């Protein structure tokens, strides 16, 4: 399937190695309305590859970002886990960077203002940059100044001309979504003040492979980083990763701190993790070769369990109309013959249907009204939060099926 003309998004290398082939899948967040349910859905190839030159893992298909993000249905504020995570990060950054009302903070892919709102009590001026019109509007209504466009070097130059250079740049789960990586990172270099710090979080590729998190692969997630591949990307633009943390959010992520290389000096944690990555083989294909077999085994075990439950007359719903759920359902071939409906807290998704098999999406109220015997937890990265929220459902005997890393019933 690999496009012979495809070049690594980071270093431009054309000699890439295939890791996992998921076939042709619909866009994960392209939920459809009742009126659109009979329309033909476009599908796109989904193949994961490895670059032996810079170690970046990525998919080969680049869907027009305007199609993916022009109107978006993921609102970070509907996750209590993300809100608490963001508040903790903000509080730590204020202390770590000594931020005050005299500083300026920019968040790239700021969504609905879920994170920047926590800077308000500190009276710190902020700017969100968010390309989805519907989401940017909601952030503005919350009082979060938001620039509605994609971030790149051109955007950064305009902001710099307006004297809006940033003391701190924040980007949570955006670096994975960027097609033109070098323009994006060059924009960070341009916008960041000489003594500023940029903070990025992204899913860690080693955790993805180790924990079988194949469902984090979808068309919006173009790249899957190690510290090694991230370091090379930022180094191309005279930026240095000065610190790194491994964090548990989203099934295992990295948080990196970036500064201009003229002032930056790597902490010991950076060198330690780079050494670890060399040891497990970050720059060779061997580490990734078992991924296909692990995913195929998980598919077989999952379908076996669902067939057995349905064969015994059990009713099965799913929880979380998330992008990762779309990958799992469509690649495994789990449709309305297995899943009666999907539950999601976001009112913006309720009443719509999933991409692919068009499974209806309802509010959590339906779980207690209907009380199915089992719920497939597609949003497994928020398992603790969801299991706690659904205490009453579980108390009545309802069980959750958690598919990642290995399928289990709780």
C-alpha positions in Angstrom: 0.0 0.0 0.0 2.9 2.4 0.7 3.0 5.4 -1.6 6.4 5.3 -3.3 6.5 9.1 -3.4 6.0 9.5 0.3 8.8 11.2 2.2 9.3 11.2 6.0 7.6 14.3 7.4 10.6 15.1 9.6 13.7 14.4 7.6 12.5 13.8 4.0 13.8 10.2 3.8 12.1 8.1 1.2 13.4 4.7 2.4 10.6 3.9 4.9 9.7 0.5 6.4 6.1 -0.8 6.8 5.1 -1.7 10.4 1.3 -2.2 10.3 -1.3 -2.1 7.6 -4.9 -1.4 8.7 -6.4 -1.2 5.3 -8.9 1.5 4.1 -10.8 3.1 6.9 -13.2 6.1 7.2 -12.1 9.2 9.0 -12.4 8.5 12.7 -14.2 11.7 13.7 -16.4 11.9 10.6 -19.6 11.2 12.5 -22.7 11.3 10.3 -26.2 12.6 10.9 -29.4 10.7 10.2 -29.8 12.6 6.9 -26.3 11.6 5.8 -26.5 7.9 6.8 -27.0 6.6 3.3 -24.4 8.8 1.6 -21.2 7.2 0.4 -18.3 7.5 2.9 -14.9 8.1 1.6 -12.2 5.8 3.0 -8.5 6.4 3.1 -5.5 4.1 3.4 -4.1 3.7 6.9 -0.5 2.3 7.1 2.1 2.8 9.8 5.7 3.1 8.7 9.1 3.7 10.3 11.9 6.0 9.2 15.3 4.4 9.8 17.1 7.8 9.3 15.3 9.8 12.1 13.3 7.1 13.9 10.0 8.8 13.3 7.0 6.5 13.1 4.2 7.9 11.0 1.3 7.1 8.7 1.6 7.6 4.9 -1.7 9.2 4.1 -2.2 13.0 4.6 -5.8 14.0 4.5 -6.5 17.7 4.0 -6.4 19.3 7.5 -9.4 21.5 6.6 -11.4 18.3 6.1 -10.2 16.9 9.4 -10.3 20.0 11.6 -12.4 22.6 9.9 -15.4 21.5 12.1 -14.4 19.3 15.0 -16.4 17.3 17.5 -13.9 16.6 20.2 -14.3 19.0 23.1 -11.6 18.5 25.8 -13.8 20.0 28.5 -16.1 16.9 28.6 -13.3 14.9 30.1 -12.7 15.4 33.9 -9.4 13.6 33.5 -8.2 16.1 30.9 -9.4 19.1 32.9 -7.6 17.9 36.1 -4.5 17.1 34.0 -4.5 20.5 32.5 -5.0 22.4 35.8 -2.1 20.5 37.3 0.1 21.3 34.3 -0.8 25.0 34.4 -0.1 25.2 38.2 3.3 23.6 37.8 4.2 25.8 34.8 3.3 29.0 36.7 5.6 27.9 39.5 8.4 26.4 37.3 8.6 29.4 34.9 7.7 32.1 37.5 4.8 33.3 35.4 3.0 36.5 36.2 0.7 39.1 34.6 3.8 40.4 32.8 4.2 37.2 30.7 2.3 35.9 27.7 1.2 32.3 27.1 0.1 30.8 23.8 -1.5 27.4 23.4 -1.5 25.7 20.0 -4.6 23.6 19.3 -6.3 25.2 22.3 -9.6 23.5 21.7 -12.5 25.0 23.8 -10.2 26.8 26.3 -10.1 23.8 28.6 -6.5 24.6 29.6 -6.0 28.3 29.2 -9.0 29.0 31.5 -6.8 27.9 34.4 -4.4 30.8 33.8 -7.2 33.3 34.4 -6.9 33.2 38.3 -3.2 34.1 37.8 -4.1 37.2 35.6 -1.7 35.9 32.9 -2.5 37.1 29.3 -3.1 34.2 26.9 -3.9 33.4 23.3 -5.4 30.2 22.0 -4.8 29.1 18.4 -7.5 26.7 17.2 -8.4 25.9 13.6 -11.9 24.4 14.2 -14.4 27.3 13.8 -17.1 25.8 16.1 -14.6 25.1 18.9 -12.8 28.4 18.7 -16.2 30.2 19.0 -16.9 28.3 22.2 -13.5 29.3 23.6 -14.2 32.9 22.8 -17.5 32.7 24.6 -15.6 31.5 27.7 -13.5 34.7 27.5 -10.4 33.0 26.0 -8.9 35.1 23.2 -8.6 32.6 20.3 -7.1 32.9 16.8 -9.0 30.6 14.5 -6.4 29.2 12.1 -3.7 26.6 11.7 -0.4 27.2 13.3 2.8 27.3 11.1 5.8 29.5 10.4 3.6 32.1 8.6 1.2 32.4 11.6 4.2 32.8 14.0 5.7 35.5 11.8 2.4 37.5 11.8 2.1 37.2 15.6 5.7 38.2 16.1 5.1 41.3 13.9 2.2 42.1 16.3 4.6 41.8 19.2 2.9 38.7 20.5 6.0 36.6 21.1 5.4 34.0 23.9 7.1 33.4 27.1 5.5 29.9 27.2 4.0 27.9 24.3 1.9 24.9 25.2 0.8 22.1 22.8 -1.0 19.1 24.2 -1.6 16.3 21.6 -1.0 18.6 18.7 2.4 17.5 17.4 1.0 14.2 16.3 -1.6 15.9 14.1 0.8 18.1 12.1 1.4 17.4 8.4 4.1 20.0 7.8 6.2 19.3 10.8 9.1 21.6 9.8 6.9 24.6 9.3 5.2 24.0 12.6 8.4 23.7 14.6 10.0 26.6 12.8 6.9 28.5 13.9 7.6 27.6 17.5 11.2 28.9 17.1 9.9 32.2 15.7 7.2 32.7 18.2 9.1 31.7 21.3 10.9 34.5 23.2 14.8 34.1 23.4 14.4 32.9 27.1 11.0 31.2 26.6 9.9 27.6 27.1 7.7 25.5 24.9 5.9 22.4 26.4 4.5 19.6 24.3 2.8 16.4 25.2 2.2 13.4 22.8 1.6 9.7 23.0 4.9 7.8 23.4 5.5 5.3 20.6 7.1 2.7 22.9 4.0 2.6 25.1 1.9 2.3 21.9 3.8 -0.8 20.8 4.3 -2.3 24.3 0.6 -1.9 25.3 -0.9 -2.8 21.9 -2.5 0.6 21.5 -3.0 0.3 17.8 -6.3 2.2 18.0 -4.4 5.4 18.6 -3.6 5.1 14.9 -6.0 7.1 12.7 -5.8 9.7 10.0 -5.6 12.7 12.3 -2.6 11.1 14.2 0.1 11.5 11.5 3.1 10.9 13.7 4.1 8.7 16.7 7.1 10.0 18.6 10.0 8.7 20.6 12.2 11.2 22.4 14.9 10.4 19.8 12.7 11.4 16.8 11.4 14.5 18.6 14.9 15.6 19.5 16.1 15.4 15.9 13.0 17.3 14.7 13.6 20.2 17.1 17.3 20.2 16.5 16.7 20.8 12.8 15.3 24.2 13.9 17.9 25.2 16.5 15.7 24.2 19.4 16.7 21.9 22.2 14.7 19.5 24.4 15.9 20.4 27.8 13.7 18.2 30.0 11.3 15.2 29.6 8.8 13.4 31.7 7.0 10.2 31.1 3.3 10.6 32.0 0.4 8.2 32.1 -2.2 10.2 30.2 -3.6 8.7 27.0 -2.1 5.3 27.6 1.4 6.6 28.1 2.8 9.9 26.8 5.9 12.1 26.9 6.0 15.7 28.1 8.9 17.6 26.7 10.3 21.1 27.5 11.9 23.0 24.7 14.1 26.1 24.5 16.3 27.8 22.0 19.6 25.9 21.7 21.5 29.1 22.5 20.4 28.9 26.1 19.1 25.4 26.5 20.9 22.7 28.4 19.5 19.2 28.7 18.6 17.8 32.1 19.9 14.3 33.0 16.4 12.9 32.4 16.8 13.6 28.7 20.1 11.8 28.4 18.8 8.9 30.4 15.7 8.4 28.3 17.7 8.7 25.0 20.1 6.0 26.3 17.1 3.8 27.2 15.7 4.2 23.7 19.0 3.2 22.1 19.0 0.1 24.3 15.5 -1.0 23.2 16.3 -0.3 19.5 14.5 3.0 18.7 16.5 3.4 15.5 16.0 -0.1 14.1 12.9 -1.9 12.7 13.2 -5.0 14.9 11.4 -3.5 17.9 8.3 -2.8 15.8 8.1 -6.1 13.9 5.9 -7.9 16.4 3.2 -5.2 16.4 1.2 -6.7 13.5 1.0 -10.1 15.2 0.0 -8.6 18.5 -2.8 -6.6 16.9 -4.1 -9.6 14.9 -4.2 -11.7 18.0 -6.1 -9.0 19.9 -8.6 -8.9 17.0 -9.1 -12.6 17.1 -9.6 -12.7 20.9 -12.0 -9.7 20.9 -14.2 -11.2 18.2 -14.2 -14.5 19.9 -15.4 -13.0 23.1 -18.1 -10.8 21.5 -19.4 -13.7 19.4 -19.7 -15.9 22.6 -21.5 -13.2 24.5 -23.9 -12.5 21.6 -24.4 -16.2 21.1 -25.5 -16.4 24.8 -28.1 -13.7 24.2 -26.2 -10.9 25.9 -26.7 -7.3 24.9 -23.6 -5.2 24.3 -23.3 -1.4 24.1 -20.1 0.6 23.8 -18.8 3.7 25.6 -16.9 6.5 23.9 -17.5 7.7 20.4 -13.8 8.6 20.2 -11.4 8.4 17.3 -9.6 5.5 18.8 -12.9 3.6 19.0 -13.5 4.2 15.3 -10.2 2.5 14.4 -10.9 -0.5 16.6 -14.5 -1.0 15.4 -13.7 -0.6 11.7 -10.5 -2.6 11.7 -11.9 -5.4 13.8 -15.2 -5.4 11.8 -17.3 -4.8 14.9 -20.6 -3.3 13.8 -24.3 -3.3 14.6 -24.3 -7.1 14.6 -22.3 -6.9 17.9 -22.9 -3.3 19.3 -26.4 -2.0 19.8 -25.4 1.6 20.4 -22.6 3.8 21.7 -22.6 6.1 24.8 -20.8 9.5 24.8 -21.0 12.4 27.3 -20.6 15.0 24.6 -24.0 16.5 23.5 -22.3 17.4 20.2 -22.0 13.7 19.4 -25.3 12.4 20.7 -27.9 11.8 18.0 -25.2 11.2 15.4 -23.8 7.9 14.0 -20.3 6.5 13.9 -18.2 6.5 10.8 -18.3 3.2 8.9 -21.0 1.0 10.4 -23.3 3.9 11.6 -23.8 2.8 15.1 -26.1 5.3 16.9 -24.7 7.5 19.7 -26.7 8.2 22.9 -26.2 10.0 26.2 -25.1 8.1 29.3 -28.7 8.2 30.6 -29.5 5.4 28.2 -27.2 2.9 30.0 -29.4 3.0 33.1 -32.6 3.0 31.1 -31.6 0.0 29.0 -29.1 -1.7 31.4 -27.3 -3.9 28.8 -25.2 -6.7 30.2 -21.9 -5.5 28.7 -20.3 -2.3 27.6 -17.2 -2.3 25.3 -15.1 0.6 26.7 -13.7 2.2 23.6 -12.4 5.3 25.5 -10.2 3.0 27.6 -7.7 5.8 28.2 -10.3 7.3 30.6 -11.2 4.0 32.1 -10.9 5.1 35.8 -13.0 8.2 35.2 -15.7 6.3 33.3 -15.9 3.4 35.6 -16.4 5.8 38.5 -19.1 7.7 36.7 -20.9 4.5 35.9 -21.0 3.2 39.4 -24.7 2.8 39.5 -24.7 0.8 36.2 -22.0 -1.5 37.5 -23.8 -1.8 40.9 -26.8 -3.2 39.0 -24.7 -5.9 37.4 -23.4 -4.2 34.3 -19.9 -5.1 33.1 -17.3 -3.3 31.1 -15.1 -4.9 28.5 -11.7 -3.2 28.3 -10.0 -4.0 25.0 -6.5 -2.6 25.4 -3.8 -3.8 26.0 -5.5 -7.2 26.3 -9.2 -7.8 26.4 -10.7 -8.2 29.9 -14.0 -7.9 31.6 -14.4 -5.8 34.8 
